[in-house]
Amino acid sequence: MQNKKKASWGSLARLLRFLWQDYKLSLSISFVLIVVASLATVNLTASIQSLVDVYVQPMLKSGSHDFGPLLRFLTSVAVFCLIGVVANYVASLLMATISQDSLRSLRNQLFARMQKLPVRYFDTHQHGDIMSI
């Protein structure tokens, strides 16, 4: 069990090094966008309490019909929500692009490596073993 965990972490480290070589900028931008989307989500969640405590309850108690402050607050919440949605969407696009490009690169490297192997290697190993490795 311990060797399996160690191998998993080692494989993950190799994968991250492989990705970092070619996609430093895209990975960094994606990480920043994920943080921005998370902060926007936290802000949206935290703003629900202040919406009720600061705007809705005082309006109900006083019977006021001035919706200006409430509208400004809801507009700011909508802007934060929109920023979070856009950041999440762009981060998803970047990560999909990174995964597709890195997979293509990995396949090309594998094909180039297999081209260099002698024919004897393919004769002595089963096709399924070659494909799974």
A tleap script that builds the chain and sets N, CA, C and O, in Angstrom:
source leaprc.protein.ff14SB
mol = sequence {
  NMET GLN ASN LYS LYS LYS ALA SER TRP GLY
  SER LEU ALA ARG LEU LEU ARG PHE LEU TRP
  GLN ASP TYR LYS LEU SER LEU SER ILE SER
  PHE VAL LEU ILE VAL VAL ALA SER LEU ALA
  THR VAL ASN LEU THR ALA SER ILE GLN SER
  LEU VAL ASP VAL TYR VAL GLN PRO MET LEU
  LYS SER GLY SER HIE ASP PHE GLY PRO LEU
  LEU ARG PHE LEU THR SER VAL ALA VAL PHE
  CYS LEU ILE GLY VAL VAL ALA ASN TYR VAL
  ALA SER LEU LEU MET ALA THR ILE SER GLN
  ASP SER LEU ARG SER LEU ARG ASN GLN LEU
  PHE ALA ARG MET GLN LYS LEU PRO VAL ARG
  TYR PHE ASP THR HIE GLN HIE GLY ASP ILE
  MET SER CILE
}
set mol.1.N position { 0.830 -1.193 0.000 }
set mol.1.CA position { 0.000 0.000 0.000 }
set mol.1.C position { 0.872 1.253 0.000 }
set mol.1.O position { 0.565 2.224 -0.692 }
set mol.2.N position { 1.947 1.236 0.765 }
set mol.2.CA position { 2.826 2.396 0.868 }
set mol.2.C position { 3.505 2.680 -0.472 }
set mol.2.O position { 3.637 3.840 -0.862 }
set mol.3.N position { 3.939 1.628 -1.184 }
set mol.3.CA position { 4.579 1.811 -2.478 }
set mol.3.C position { 3.617 2.405 -3.493 }
set mol.3.O position { 4.019 3.197 -4.346 }
set mol.4.N position { 2.345 2.026 -3.403 }
set mol.4.CA position { 1.344 2.548 -4.322 }
set mol.4.C position { 1.150 4.050 -4.118 }
set mol.4.O position { 1.052 4.796 -5.093 }
set mol.5.N position { 1.094 4.503 -2.863 }
set mol.5.CA position { 0.961 5.923 -2.574 }
set mol.5.C position { 2.185 6.680 -3.048 }
set mol.5.O position { 2.065 7.760 -3.627 }
set mol.6.N position { 3.354 6.125 -2.809 }
set mol.6.CA position { 4.590 6.774 -3.229 }
set mol.6.C position { 4.645 6.875 -4.747 }
set mol.6.O position { 5.064 7.898 -5.288 }
set mol.7.N position { 4.225 5.823 -5.434 }
set mol.7.CA position { 4.218 5.831 -6.893 }
set mol.7.C position { 3.221 6.859 -7.414 }
set mol.7.O position { 3.493 7.524 -8.414 }
set mol.8.N position { 2.080 7.002 -6.763 }
set mol.8.CA position { 1.079 7.972 -7.197 }
set mol.8.C position { 1.612 9.389 -7.068 }
set mol.8.O position { 1.453 10.200 -7.980 }
set mol.9.N position { 2.240 9.690 -5.948 }
set mol.9.CA position { 2.798 11.029 -5.770 }
set mol.9.C position { 3.932 11.289 -6.752 }
set mol.9.O position { 4.085 12.401 -7.258 }
set mol.10.N position { 4.726 10.254 -7.015 }
set mol.10.CA position { 5.812 10.394 -7.978 }
set mol.10.C position { 5.279 10.644 -9.383 }
set mol.10.O position { 5.822 11.463 -10.124 }
set mol.11.N position { 4.222 9.940 -9.741 }
set mol.11.CA position { 3.611 10.135 -11.060 }
set mol.11.C position { 3.012 11.529 -11.178 }
set mol.11.O position { 3.116 12.176 -12.221 }
set mol.12.N position { 2.386 11.984 -10.100 }
set mol.12.CA position { 1.814 13.329 -10.115 }
set mol.12.C position { 2.903 14.386 -10.255 }
set mol.12.O position { 2.736 15.362 -10.986 }
set mol.13.N position { 4.014 14.191 -9.554 }
set mol.13.CA position { 5.126 15.143 -9.651 }
set mol.13.C position { 5.702 15.160 -11.069 }
set mol.13.O position { 6.009 16.227 -11.601 }
set mol.14.N position { 5.847 13.985 -11.677 }
set mol.14.CA position { 6.339 13.935 -13.061 }
set mol.14.C position { 5.380 14.635 -14.016 }
set mol.14.O position { 5.806 15.357 -14.917 }
set mol.15.N position { 4.080 14.416 -13.812 }
set mol.15.CA position { 3.085 15.065 -14.662 }
set mol.15.C position { 3.139 16.582 -14.519 }
set mol.15.O position { 3.082 17.302 -15.515 }
set mol.16.N position { 3.247 17.068 -13.291 }
set mol.16.CA position { 3.313 18.515 -13.071 }
set mol.16.C position { 4.575 19.115 -13.681 }
set mol.16.O position { 4.527 20.205 -14.251 }
set mol.17.N position { 5.703 18.417 -13.570 }
set mol.17.CA position { 6.932 18.898 -14.225 }
set mol.17.C position { 6.768 18.939 -15.740 }
set mol.17.O position { 7.196 19.889 -16.396 }
set mol.18.N position { 6.146 17.903 -16.284 }
set mol.18.CA position { 5.901 17.828 -17.728 }
set mol.18.C position { 5.016 18.991 -18.183 }
set mol.18.O position { 5.293 19.621 -19.204 }
set mol.19.N position { 3.964 19.273 -17.432 }
set mol.19.CA position { 3.065 20.372 -17.791 }
set mol.19.C position { 3.736 21.730 -17.609 }
set mol.19.O position { 3.558 22.633 -18.426 }
set mol.20.N position { 4.506 21.868 -16.535 }
set mol.20.CA position { 5.126 23.159 -16.222 }
set mol.20.C position { 6.147 23.572 -17.283 }
set mol.20.O position { 6.362 24.765 -17.497 }
set mol.21.N position { 6.777 22.602 -17.949 }
set mol.21.CA position { 7.773 22.915 -18.970 }
set mol.21.C position { 7.198 23.791 -20.075 }
set mol.21.O position { 7.819 24.773 -20.482 }
set mol.22.N position { 6.013 23.434 -20.560 }
set mol.22.CA position { 5.457 24.096 -21.735 }
set mol.22.C position { 4.332 25.076 -21.420 }
set mol.22.O position { 4.009 25.923 -22.252 }
set mol.23.N position { 3.737 24.979 -20.253 }
set mol.23.CA position { 2.516 25.748 -19.984 }
set mol.23.C position { 2.605 26.585 -18.710 }
set mol.23.O position { 1.627 26.690 -17.969 }
set mol.24.N position { 3.756 27.174 -18.451 }
set mol.24.CA position { 3.930 27.975 -17.231 }
set mol.24.C position { 2.923 29.117 -17.165 }
set mol.24.O position { 2.240 29.293 -16.156 }
set mol.25.N position { 2.836 29.883 -18.233 }
set mol.25.CA position { 1.953 31.047 -18.248 }
set mol.25.C position { 0.486 30.637 -18.145 }
set mol.25.O position { -0.266 31.212 -17.358 }
set mol.26.N position { 0.081 29.651 -18.931 }
set mol.26.CA position { -1.321 29.215 -18.906 }
set mol.26.C position { -1.710 28.636 -17.553 }
set mol.26.O position { -2.803 28.907 -17.055 }
set mol.27.N position { -0.832 27.847 -16.959 }
set mol.27.CA position { -1.126 27.283 -15.639 }
set mol.27.C position { -1.201 28.369 -14.575 }
set mol.27.O position { -2.057 28.317 -13.692 }
set mol.28.N position { -0.305 29.356 -14.657 }
set mol.28.CA position { -0.317 30.452 -13.683 }
set mol.28.C position { -1.591 31.281 -13.812 }
set mol.28.O position { -2.226 31.616 -12.812 }
set mol.29.N position { -1.959 31.607 -15.043 }
set mol.29.CA position { -3.188 32.382 -15.263 }
set mol.29.C position { -4.403 31.596 -14.790 }
set mol.29.O position { -5.303 32.149 -14.159 }
set mol.30.N position { -4.421 30.317 -15.095 }
set mol.30.CA position { -5.539 29.475 -14.670 }
set mol.30.C position { -5.646 29.418 -13.154 }
set mol.30.O position { -6.746 29.481 -12.604 }
set mol.31.N position { -4.509 29.299 -12.475 }
set mol.31.CA position { -4.513 29.272 -11.012 }
set mol.31.C position { -5.070 30.586 -10.447 }
set mol.31.O position { -5.888 30.573 -9.528 }
set mol.32.N position { -4.623 31.711 -10.999 }
set mol.32.CA position { -5.113 33.014 -10.533 }
set mol.32.C position { -6.614 33.135 -10.775 }
set mol.32.O position { -7.341 33.633 -9.915 }
set mol.33.N position { -7.083 32.684 -11.936 }
set mol.33.CA position { -8.511 32.763 -12.243 }
set mol.33.C position { -9.339 31.872 -11.326 }
set mol.33.O position { -10.458 32.232 -10.959 }
set mol.34.N position { -8.805 30.723 -10.955 }
set mol.34.CA position { -9.520 29.843 -10.021 }
set mol.34.C position { -9.630 30.509 -8.654 }
set mol.34.O position { -10.666 30.411 -7.996 }
set mol.35.N position { -8.569 31.185 -8.224 }
set mol.35.CA position { -8.613 31.908 -6.944 }
set mol.35.C position { -9.636 33.045 -7.017 }
set mol.35.O position { -10.401 33.251 -6.074 }
set mol.36.N position { -9.654 33.780 -8.126 }
set mol.36.CA position { -10.622 34.877 -8.298 }
set mol.36.C position { -12.043 34.331 -8.264 }
set mol.36.O position { -12.910 34.909 -7.609 }
set mol.37.N position { -12.295 33.227 -8.960 }
set mol.37.CA position { -13.633 32.632 -8.960 }
set mol.37.C position { -14.029 32.171 -7.559 }
set mol.37.O position { -15.184 32.319 -7.158 }
set mol.38.N position { -13.086 31.619 -6.825 }
set mol.38.CA position { -13.381 31.180 -5.454 }
set mol.38.C position { -13.692 32.364 -4.543 }
set mol.38.O position { -14.617 32.305 -3.732 }
set mol.39.N position { -12.917 33.439 -4.679 }
set mol.39.CA position { -13.182 34.635 -3.874 }
set mol.39.C position { -14.530 35.247 -4.210 }
set mol.39.O position { -15.234 35.728 -3.322 }
set mol.40.N position { -14.894 35.232 -5.486 }
set mol.40.CA position { -16.207 35.758 -5.875 }
set mol.40.C position { -17.327 34.915 -5.279 }
set mol.40.O position { -18.354 35.453 -4.865 }
set mol.41.N position { -17.141 33.612 -5.233 }
set mol.41.CA position { -18.147 32.732 -4.636 }
set mol.41.C position { -18.265 32.971 -3.136 }
set mol.41.O position { -19.371 33.007 -2.595 }
set mol.42.N position { -17.128 33.134 -2.465 }
set mol.42.CA position { -17.147 33.414 -1.026 }
set mol.42.C position { -17.819 34.757 -0.763 }
set mol.42.O position { -18.602 34.891 0.177 }
set mol.43.N position { -17.511 35.754 -1.597 }
set mol.43.CA position { -18.129 37.069 -1.447 }
set mol.43.C position { -19.640 36.982 -1.636 }
set mol.43.O position { -20.393 37.613 -0.896 }
set mol.44.N position { -20.081 36.219 -2.603 }
set mol.44.CA position { -21.514 36.054 -2.845 }
set mol.44.C position { -22.191 35.406 -1.645 }
set mol.44.O position { -23.269 35.834 -1.231 }
set mol.45.N position { -21.568 34.384 -1.091 }
set mol.45.CA position { -22.133 33.702 0.073 }
set mol.45.C position { -22.176 34.621 1.286 }
set mol.45.O position { -23.168 34.643 2.014 }
set mol.46.N position { -21.111 35.377 1.505 }
set mol.46.CA position { -21.056 36.270 2.662 }
set mol.46.C position { -22.014 37.454 2.517 }
set mol.46.O position { -22.481 38.000 3.516 }
set mol.47.N position { -22.302 37.845 1.294 }
set mol.47.CA position { -23.155 39.022 1.090 }
set mol.47.C position { -24.626 38.735 1.367 }
set mol.47.O position { -25.407 39.673 1.532 }
set mol.48.N position { -25.022 37.480 1.424 }
set mol.48.CA position { -26.425 37.156 1.691 }
set mol.48.C position { -26.824 37.621 3.087 }
set mol.48.O position { -27.919 38.149 3.277 }
set mol.49.N position { -25.937 37.427 4.068 }
set mol.49.CA position { -26.257 37.860 5.426 }
set mol.49.C position { -26.386 39.373 5.497 }
set mol.49.O position { -27.325 39.889 6.103 }
set mol.50.N position { -25.446 40.089 4.882 }
set mol.50.CA position { -25.541 41.553 4.930 }
set mol.50.C position { -26.732 42.057 4.121 }
set mol.50.O position { -27.280 43.113 4.437 }
set mol.51.N position { -27.141 41.334 3.094 }
set mol.51.CA position { -28.340 41.721 2.342 }
set mol.51.C position { -29.552 41.734 3.257 }
set mol.51.O position { -30.343 42.677 3.245 }
set mol.52.N position { -29.688 40.694 4.038 }
set mol.52.CA position { -30.844 40.603 4.931 }
set mol.52.C position { -30.703 41.571 6.106 }
set mol.52.O position { -31.640 42.308 6.413 }
set mol.53.N position { -29.530 41.577 6.772 }
set mol.53.CA position { -29.347 42.370 7.983 }
set mol.53.C position { -29.297 43.868 7.723 }
set mol.53.O position { -29.857 44.643 8.497 }
set mol.54.N position { -28.640 44.291 6.652 }
set mol.54.CA position { -28.401 45.715 6.427 }
set mol.54.C position { -29.475 46.356 5.547 }
set mol.54.O position { -29.772 47.540 5.707 }
set mol.55.N position { -30.054 45.604 4.635 }
set mol.55.CA position { -30.964 46.218 3.669 }
set mol.55.C position { -32.418 45.784 3.843 }
set mol.55.O position { -33.300 46.639 3.927 }
set mol.56.N position { -32.688 44.498 3.898 }
set mol.56.CA position { -34.067 44.032 3.880 }
set mol.56.C position { -34.771 44.288 5.215 }
set mol.56.O position { -35.858 44.864 5.229 }
set mol.57.N position { -34.173 43.871 6.336 }
set mol.57.CA position { -34.836 44.051 7.632 }
set mol.57.C position { -35.088 45.521 7.973 }
set mol.57.O position { -36.191 45.852 8.407 }
set mol.58.N position { -34.096 46.427 7.790 }
set mol.58.CA position { -34.392 47.838 8.071 }
set mol.58.C position { -35.493 48.415 7.172 }
set mol.58.O position { -36.277 49.254 7.616 }
set mol.59.N position { -35.554 47.974 5.926 }
set mol.59.CA position { -36.615 48.469 5.046 }
set mol.59.C position { -37.984 47.982 5.505 }
set mol.59.O position { -38.970 48.716 5.444 }
set mol.60.N position { -38.031 46.726 5.968 }
set mol.60.CA position { -39.306 46.199 6.453 }
set mol.60.C position { -39.748 46.875 7.746 }
set mol.60.O position { -40.935 47.139 7.943 }
set mol.61.N position { -38.780 47.157 8.635 }
set mol.61.CA position { -39.123 47.793 9.908 }
set mol.61.C position { -39.595 49.230 9.716 }
set mol.61.O position { -40.552 49.668 10.355 }
set mol.62.N position { -38.914 49.964 8.827 }
set mol.62.CA position { -39.254 51.378 8.651 }
set mol.62.C position { -40.374 51.593 7.647 }
set mol.62.O position { -40.979 52.664 7.613 }
set mol.63.N position { -40.654 50.590 6.832 }
set mol.63.CA position { -41.697 50.736 5.815 }
set mol.63.C position { -41.237 51.613 4.656 }
set mol.63.O position { -42.061 52.149 3.916 }
set mol.64.N position { -39.957 51.757 4.501 }
set mol.64.CA position { -39.386 52.600 3.445 }
set mol.64.C position { -39.566 51.945 2.076 }
set mol.64.O position { -39.547 50.722 1.936 }
set mol.65.N position { -39.740 52.807 1.072 }
set mol.65.CA position { -39.851 52.337 -0.303 }
set mol.65.C position { -38.669 52.805 -1.138 }
set mol.65.O position { -38.739 52.812 -2.367 }
set mol.66.N position { -37.580 53.196 -0.474 }
set mol.66.CA position { -36.377 53.632 -1.173 }
set mol.66.C position { -35.512 52.403 -1.459 }
set mol.66.O position { -34.840 51.875 -0.573 }
set mol.67.N position { -35.545 51.972 -2.699 }
set mol.67.CA position { -34.808 50.774 -3.085 }
set mol.67.C position { -33.441 51.086 -3.681 }
set mol.67.O position { -32.769 50.177 -4.167 }
set mol.68.N position { -33.017 52.330 -3.658 }
set mol.68.CA position { -31.733 52.735 -4.243 }
set mol.68.C position { -30.533 52.022 -3.627 }
set mol.68.O position { -29.748 51.416 -4.356 }
set mol.69.N position { -30.370 52.077 -2.304 }
set mol.69.CA position { -29.230 51.369 -1.699 }
set mol.69.C position { -29.270 49.858 -1.943 }
set mol.69.O position { -28.234 49.232 -2.169 }
set mol.70.N position { -30.470 49.281 -1.894 }
set mol.70.CA position { -30.612 47.851 -2.150 }
set mol.70.C position { -30.244 47.516 -3.592 }
set mol.70.O position { -29.604 46.497 -3.853 }
set mol.71.N position { -30.642 48.361 -4.512 }
set mol.71.CA position { -30.313 48.141 -5.923 }
set mol.71.C position { -28.805 48.238 -6.161 }
set mol.71.O position { -28.244 47.445 -6.917 }
set mol.72.N position { -28.140 49.216 -5.511 }
set mol.72.CA position { -26.686 49.338 -5.654 }
set mol.72.C position { -25.978 48.105 -5.084 }
set mol.72.O position { -25.016 47.603 -5.665 }
set mol.73.N position { -26.467 47.635 -3.952 }
set mol.73.CA position { -25.871 46.449 -3.347 }
set mol.73.C position { -26.061 45.229 -4.241 }
set mol.73.O position { -25.119 44.469 -4.463 }
set mol.74.N position { -27.261 45.041 -4.751 }
set mol.74.CA position { -27.512 43.895 -5.619 }
set mol.74.C position { -26.722 43.987 -6.921 }
set mol.74.O position { -26.312 42.966 -7.473 }
set mol.75.N position { -26.507 45.206 -7.411 }
set mol.75.CA position { -25.687 45.388 -8.609 }
set mol.75.C position { -24.245 44.986 -8.328 }
set mol.75.O position { -23.616 44.314 -9.145 }
set mol.76.N position { -23.721 45.393 -7.178 }
set mol.76.CA position { -22.340 45.012 -6.852 }
set mol.76.C position { -22.216 43.506 -6.675 }
set mol.76.O position { -21.210 42.923 -7.079 }
set mol.77.N position { -23.208 42.869 -6.084 }
set mol.77.CA position { -23.194 41.415 -5.925 }
set mol.77.C position { -23.250 40.739 -7.299 }
set mol.77.O position { -22.559 39.750 -7.542 }
set mol.78.N position { -24.079 41.283 -8.189 }
set mol.78.CA position { -24.180 40.719 -9.538 }
set mol.78.C position { -22.860 40.862 -10.289 }
set mol.78.O position { -22.473 39.961 -11.033 }
set mol.79.N position { -22.166 41.981 -10.103 }
set mol.79.CA position { -20.873 42.187 -10.758 }
set mol.79.C position { -19.859 41.170 -10.238 }
set mol.79.O position { -19.126 40.571 -11.024 }
set mol.80.N position { -19.811 40.969 -8.915 }
set mol.80.CA position { -18.905 39.962 -8.359 }
set mol.80.C position { -19.242 38.565 -8.879 }
set mol.80.O position { -18.348 37.775 -9.182 }
set mol.81.N position { -20.519 38.273 -8.976 }
set mol.81.CA position { -20.952 36.973 -9.480 }
set mol.81.C position { -20.539 36.803 -10.941 }
set mol.81.O position { -20.072 35.734 -11.336 }
set mol.82.N position { -20.708 37.844 -11.734 }
set mol.82.CA position { -20.318 37.797 -13.143 }
set mol.82.C position { -18.808 37.625 -13.290 }
set mol.82.O position { -18.345 36.866 -14.141 }
set mol.83.N position { -18.051 38.326 -12.465 }
set mol.83.CA position { -16.587 38.168 -12.486 }
set mol.83.C position { -16.209 36.726 -12.161 }
set mol.83.O position { -15.328 36.158 -12.806 }
set mol.84.N position { -16.859 36.136 -11.179 }
set mol.84.CA position { -16.585 34.747 -10.811 }
set mol.84.C position { -16.930 33.776 -11.929 }
set mol.84.O position { -16.183 32.833 -12.191 }
set mol.85.N position { -18.054 34.003 -12.586 }
set mol.85.CA position { -18.467 33.120 -13.680 }
set mol.85.C position { -17.489 33.209 -14.844 }
set mol.85.O position { -17.084 32.189 -15.401 }
set mol.86.N position { -17.109 34.437 -15.212 }
set mol.86.CA position { -16.171 34.620 -16.325 }
set mol.86.C position { -14.807 34.019 -15.982 }
set mol.86.O position { -14.192 33.361 -16.822 }
set mol.87.N position { -14.332 34.240 -14.757 }
set mol.87.CA position { -13.043 33.682 -14.345 }
set mol.87.C position { -13.071 32.160 -14.378 }
set mol.87.O position { -12.117 31.527 -14.832 }
set mol.88.N position { -14.149 31.581 -13.905 }
set mol.88.CA position { -14.286 30.130 -13.910 }
set mol.88.C position { -14.337 29.590 -15.337 }
set mol.88.O position { -13.729 28.561 -15.629 }
set mol.89.N position { -15.054 30.271 -16.224 }
set mol.89.CA position { -15.168 29.839 -17.617 }
set mol.89.C position { -13.816 29.900 -18.329 }
set mol.89.O position { -13.433 28.960 -19.024 }
set mol.90.N position { -13.099 31.006 -18.154 }
set mol.90.CA position { -11.795 31.151 -18.813 }
set mol.90.C position { -10.796 30.131 -18.252 }
set mol.90.O position { -10.003 29.558 -18.999 }
set mol.91.N position { -10.839 29.909 -16.942 }
set mol.91.CA position { -9.946 28.907 -16.343 }
set mol.91.C position { -10.262 27.514 -16.893 }
set mol.91.O position { -9.350 26.728 -17.149 }
set mol.92.N position { -11.529 27.210 -17.071 }
set mol.92.CA position { -11.913 25.910 -17.634 }
set mol.92.C position { -11.426 25.771 -19.073 }
set mol.92.O position { -10.941 24.710 -19.466 }
set mol.93.N position { -11.554 26.836 -19.856 }
set mol.93.CA position { -11.056 26.802 -21.232 }
set mol.93.C position { -9.547 26.600 -21.268 }
set mol.93.O position { -9.036 25.802 -22.053 }
set mol.94.N position { -8.842 27.329 -20.412 }
set mol.94.CA position { -7.384 27.185 -20.363 }
set mol.94.C position { -6.980 25.768 -19.973 }
set mol.94.O position { -6.086 25.186 -20.587 }
set mol.95.N position { -7.627 25.217 -18.969 }
set mol.95.CA position { -7.273 23.875 -18.514 }
set mol.95.C position { -7.609 22.827 -19.577 }
set mol.95.O position { -6.867 21.858 -19.739 }
set mol.96.N position { -8.717 23.008 -20.301 }
set mol.96.CA position { -9.048 22.070 -21.377 }
set mol.96.C position { -8.006 22.149 -22.488 }
set mol.96.O position { -7.596 21.126 -23.037 }
set mol.97.N position { -7.581 23.362 -22.815 }
set mol.97.CA position { -6.556 23.537 -23.844 }
set mol.97.C position { -5.238 22.910 -23.408 }
set mol.97.O position { -4.581 22.223 -24.191 }
set mol.98.N position { -4.856 23.147 -22.163 }
set mol.98.CA position { -3.615 22.571 -21.638 }
set mol.98.C position { -3.677 21.049 -21.679 }
set mol.98.O position { -2.717 20.401 -22.097 }
set mol.99.N position { -4.788 20.478 -21.253 }
set mol.99.CA position { -4.875 19.011 -21.209 }
set mol.99.C position { -4.839 18.418 -22.615 }
set mol.99.O position { -4.179 17.401 -22.832 }
set mol.100.N position { -5.530 19.028 -23.568 }
set mol.100.CA position { -5.519 18.500 -24.933 }
set mol.100.C position { -4.141 18.633 -25.582 }
set mol.100.O position { -3.656 17.699 -26.221 }
set mol.101.N position { -3.515 19.801 -25.413 }
set mol.101.CA position { -2.187 20.013 -25.999 }
set mol.101.C position { -1.134 19.114 -25.368 }
set mol.101.O position { -0.277 18.572 -26.064 }
set mol.102.N position { -1.199 18.956 -24.048 }
set mol.102.CA position { -0.202 18.113 -23.380 }
set mol.102.C position { -0.399 16.647 -23.751 }
set mol.102.O position { 0.575 15.907 -23.886 }
set mol.103.N position { -1.643 16.223 -23.917 }
set mol.103.CA position { -1.903 14.849 -24.327 }
set mol.103.C position { -1.370 14.602 -25.740 }
set mol.103.O position { -0.792 13.549 -26.010 }
set mol.104.N position { -1.562 15.560 -26.630 }
set mol.104.CA position { -1.018 15.434 -27.982 }
set mol.104.C position { 0.508 15.374 -27.944 }
set mol.104.O position { 1.118 14.566 -28.643 }
set mol.105.N position { 1.112 16.218 -27.139 }
set mol.105.CA position { 2.567 16.224 -27.014 }
set mol.105.C position { 3.078 14.895 -26.458 }
set mol.105.O position { 4.074 14.356 -26.938 }
set mol.106.N position { 2.396 14.380 -25.453 }
set mol.106.CA position { 2.792 13.100 -24.858 }
set mol.106.C position { 2.674 11.967 -25.875 }
set mol.106.O position { 3.549 11.105 -25.947 }
set mol.107.N position { 1.612 11.965 -26.648 }
set mol.107.CA position { 1.450 10.932 -27.675 }
set mol.107.C position { 2.522 11.044 -28.749 }
set mol.107.O position { 3.048 10.029 -29.207 }
set mol.108.N position { 2.849 12.257 -29.151 }
set mol.108.CA position { 3.907 12.439 -30.146 }
set mol.108.C position { 5.256 11.964 -29.618 }
set mol.108.O position { 6.027 11.343 -30.351 }
set mol.109.N position { 5.544 12.254 -28.352 }
set mol.109.CA position { 6.799 11.777 -27.755 }
set mol.109.C position { 6.823 10.256 -27.684 }
set mol.109.O position { 7.848 9.630 -27.953 }
set mol.110.N position { 5.694 9.670 -27.323 }
set mol.110.CA position { 5.603 8.209 -27.256 }
set mol.110.C position { 5.803 7.600 -28.636 }
set mol.110.O position { 6.527 6.614 -28.776 }
set mol.111.N position { 5.177 8.168 -29.648 }
set mol.111.CA position { 5.321 7.645 -31.002 }
set mol.111.C position { 6.771 7.754 -31.470 }
set mol.111.O position { 7.300 6.818 -32.070 }
set mol.112.N position { 7.419 8.896 -31.199 }
set mol.112.CA position { 8.821 9.063 -31.586 }
set mol.112.C position { 9.702 8.044 -30.869 }
set mol.112.O position { 10.640 7.506 -31.457 }
set mol.113.N position { 9.405 7.782 -29.613 }
set mol.113.CA position { 10.178 6.795 -28.847 }
set mol.113.C position { 9.990 5.402 -29.422 }
set mol.113.O position { 10.952 4.644 -29.553 }
set mol.114.N position { 8.759 5.063 -29.764 }
set mol.114.CA position { 8.482 3.735 -30.311 }
set mol.114.C position { 9.109 3.557 -31.692 }
set mol.114.O position { 9.457 2.439 -32.072 }
set mol.115.N position { 9.255 4.628 -32.433 }
set mol.115.CA position { 9.887 4.549 -33.749 }
set mol.115.C position { 11.364 4.174 -33.644 }
set mol.115.O position { 11.927 3.588 -34.569 }
set mol.116.N position { 11.980 4.508 -32.532 }
set mol.116.CA position { 13.406 4.236 -32.335 }
set mol.116.C position { 13.680 2.822 -31.831 }
set mol.116.O position { 14.823 2.365 -31.866 }
set mol.117.N position { 12.655 2.133 -31.370 }
set mol.117.CA position { 12.841 0.781 -30.849 }
set mol.117.C position { 13.099 -0.192 -31.999 }
set mol.117.O position { 12.568 -0.017 -33.096 }
set mol.118.N position { 13.907 -1.204 -31.748 }
set mol.118.CA position { 14.143 -2.197 -32.807 }
set mol.118.C position { 12.909 -3.075 -33.017 }
set mol.118.O position { 12.073 -3.214 -32.124 }
set mol.119.N position { 12.811 -3.653 -34.187 }
set mol.119.CA position { 11.677 -4.522 -34.513 }
set mol.119.C position { 11.661 -5.734 -33.580 }
set mol.119.O position { 10.592 -6.252 -33.259 }
set mol.120.N position { 12.810 -6.180 -33.154 }
set mol.120.CA position { 12.917 -7.316 -32.241 }
set mol.120.C position { 12.119 -7.058 -30.961 }
set mol.120.O position { 11.539 -7.992 -30.407 }
set mol.121.N position { 12.078 -5.822 -30.482 }
set mol.121.CA position { 11.328 -5.492 -29.270 }
set mol.121.C position { 9.844 -5.810 -29.467 }
set mol.121.O position { 9.199 -6.354 -28.570 }
set mol.122.N position { 9.310 -5.475 -30.627 }
set mol.122.CA position { 7.891 -5.717 -30.882 }
set mol.122.C position { 7.600 -7.197 -31.093 }
set mol.122.O position { 6.484 -7.654 -30.846 }
set mol.123.N position { 8.604 -7.951 -31.551 }
set mol.123.CA position { 8.425 -9.383 -31.726 }
set mol.123.C position { 8.442 -10.128 -30.397 }
set mol.123.O position { 7.786 -11.160 -30.253 }
set mol.124.N position { 9.188 -9.609 -29.428 }
set mol.124.CA position { 9.332 -10.318 -28.149 }
set mol.124.C position { 8.321 -9.882 -27.088 }
set mol.124.O position { 8.230 -10.519 -26.038 }
set mol.125.N position { 7.571 -8.829 -27.330 }
set mol.125.CA position { 6.564 -8.362 -26.358 }
set mol.125.C position { 5.177 -8.447 -26.972 }
set mol.125.O position { 4.999 -8.234 -28.171 }
set mol.126.N position { 4.205 -8.760 -26.140 }
set mol.126.CA position { 2.827 -8.856 -26.633 }
set mol.126.C position { 2.289 -7.466 -26.944 }
set mol.126.O position { 2.677 -6.482 -26.315 }
set mol.127.N position { 1.398 -7.399 -27.915 }
set mol.127.CA position { 0.848 -6.119 -28.352 }
set mol.127.C position { 0.092 -5.414 -27.222 }
set mol.127.O position { 0.195 -4.197 -27.068 }
set mol.128.N position { -0.652 -6.164 -26.449 }
set mol.128.CA position { -1.395 -5.570 -25.335 }
set mol.128.C position { -0.477 -4.958 -24.287 }
set mol.128.O position { -0.777 -3.903 -23.728 }
set mol.129.N position { 0.644 -5.626 -24.024 }
set mol.129.CA position { 1.611 -5.098 -23.053 }
set mol.129.C position { 2.224 -3.786 -23.569 }
set mol.129.O position { 2.406 -2.833 -22.811 }
set mol.130.N position { 2.532 -3.758 -24.845 }
set mol.130.CA position { 3.115 -2.539 -25.426 }
set mol.130.C position { 2.130 -1.386 -25.336 }
set mol.130.O position { 2.503 -0.268 -24.982 }
set mol.131.N position { 0.875 -1.658 -25.657 }
set mol.131.CA position { -0.150 -0.604 -25.639 }
set mol.131.C position { -0.421 -0.121 -24.214 }
set mol.131.O position { -0.626 1.073 -23.993 }
set mol.132.N position { -0.424 -1.046 -23.243 }
set mol.132.CA position { -0.737 -0.634 -21.870 }
set mol.132.C position { 0.411 0.146 -21.242 }
set mol.132.O position { 0.193 1.042 -20.427 }
set mol.133.N position { 1.640 -0.204 -21.630 }
set mol.133.CA position { 2.788 0.521 -21.080 }
set mol.133.C position { 2.817 1.890 -21.694 }
set mol.133.O position { 3.701 2.687 -21.382 }
savepdb mol mol.pdb
quit
